[in-house]
Amino acid sequence: MGLDPGLRRLALGTLLAAYPGSVPPEWAVDLVADGLAGHTLFGGNVIAPTQVSASTAALRGGRSDVLIAIDEEGGDVTRLAHATGSPYPGNAALGTVDDVALTRRVYQAIGTELAGVGITLDLAPTVDVNTADDNPIIGTRSFGADPEKVAAHAAAATAGLQAAGVAACAKHFPGHGATVADSHHELPTVDVAPELLRRRDLPPFAAVVAAGTKAVMTAHIRVPALTGDGPATFSRTVLVDLLRHEYGFDGVVVTDALEMKGAALAAGGIAPGAVRALAAGADLLCIGAKVDADLVERVAAGIVAALGDGRLDRSRVEQAAGRVADLAAWTRTADRTTAAPGDLGYAAARRAVRVEGAPSGLDRSLVVQLHANSTIAEGRVPWGLGPHLDGTEQIRVVAAETDPADLRRRAAGRPIVLVARHLHRLPGGPELVDALSATHPVAVVEMGWPATWRPDRVRAFVTTYGASHANGRAAAEALGLAHCG
């Protein structure tokens, strides 16, 4: 016996799905026509702007007010530019420049690009205060470690996106910046008192609520004093008492992907997680990236079953679907002020570069890029100095597997420029720098979250505060290695 059509449509109205490939399959469009709230686009859905525009137009063939979301943060997290790297610096670079008007312009330019290809909801900005230097999932996605600075830039980014007619979704509530675990793989714990959260992690969320953000995304983190043993995504204390009542948020609460281990393991699967998130006060449930029609139907069926056995009140699901519908209506009628990107992102990245030491005399260097793993949030996006070099030789190595003597022979008397992300915690990285710089001229380019660690004898230490295409060009220019044009 099939699901009640009305209840199925109600359940679908709370779900943000996804699909594989560069063309929406028929089932993805059919689900939109049946009431699905929308789809999230990932790198595998993106080939070129014209193709994305065709995809979003196809989805609107199912229903004109479908929500089409994407993770476009600039910096290290980009979907539109996943093949080349983002032309915008990320939040850490913008926070370093500390020009809130610039941050607003950058995000308005990002919003203009998204609106131009039919995307209506940006799962950005990241407004976490990155207080853990070794945070494996936030890092350069954060505007910084100072709550007041992050709050100011978070509000500016939100205003910029929404000025372009694209809804902002500030993340990850109540703050993912103090974690040293990745919620894609496990449930991180932030064991602090609520008073510390209010001082350290929550000011940026207060700022984006005041700026009128249309959506806030939950964090799959455990804060025992508030959430008990489960994640914030399943906590009514966090989503209703704190976010809605204390901070006055009246927009859409979006879950981080329910396929992530931080949620799925705690709930016993994606469909049970959807029920728990709705019961806790979430409105729009991001299923994840690996989605097909059967999974969407299973989640919808789980919600309908929970309506039937009393685990969910119908009024709660109607409230959630109503908020999502209101958001979709806003995306159709919002005023749009476009912002031409031009060289904006590259100019901003240049302003963020910090150089310690003397980078002169490096124009004939050997550039050595040290391999670094990408997080699931970042995906495999090109990074480094390669596309910007003026003919300078570049090689890629694994730090822990590299003999310094081999690099010296390869350099043949030339200086060596080591390019890395999070060099201080890269296995074999600090040791390689120390061994080389003891007898050879070396410069270091750090493209990850900056640390206090510095090697003793390098000629120059360059910090970019991100690894986007724009950050790479800025670093190459700072070292005198960039080609013209």
Salt bridges, closest charged atoms under 4 A:
ASP34 OD2 - ARG8 NH2 3.18
ASP65 OD1 - ARG63 NE 2.61
ASP71 OD2 - ARG79 NH2 3.95
ASP71 OD1 - LYS171 NZ 2.89
GLU73 OE2 - ARG141 NH2 2.80
GLU73 OE2 - LYS171 NZ 2.94
ASP76 OD2 - ARG421 NH2 3.91
ASP98 OD1 - HIS153 NE2 2.81
ASP99 OD2 - ARG351 NH1 3.40
ASP128 OD2 - HIS172 ND1 2.79
ASP134 OD1 - HIS424 NE2 2.98
ASP134 OD1 - ARG425 NH1 3.49
ASP182 OD1 - HIS184 ND1 2.75
ASP182 OD2 - HIS185 NE2 3.93
ASP201 OD2 - ARG200 NE 2.76
ASP229 OD1 - ARG222 NH2 3.43
ASP241 OD1 - HIS245 ND1 3.94
GLU246 OE2 - ARG198 NE 2.74
ASP256 OD2 - HIS172 NE2 3.94
ASP283 OD2 - ARG244 NH2 2.69
ASP283 OD1 - ARG316 NH2 2.83
ASP283 OD1 - ARG323 NH1 3.06
GLU297 OE2 - ARG8 NH2 2.72
ASP309 OD2 - ARG311 NE 2.87
GLU318 OE2 - ARG314 NE 2.91
ASP343 OD2 - ARG350 NH1 3.04
GLU356 OE2 - ARG454 NH2 2.91
GLU378 OE1 - ARG421 NH2 3.01
GLU393 OE2 - ARG410 NH2 2.72
GLU393 OE1 - ARG414 NH2 2.88
ASP406 OD1 - ARG409 NH2 2.19
GLU477 OE1 - ARG350 NE 2.73
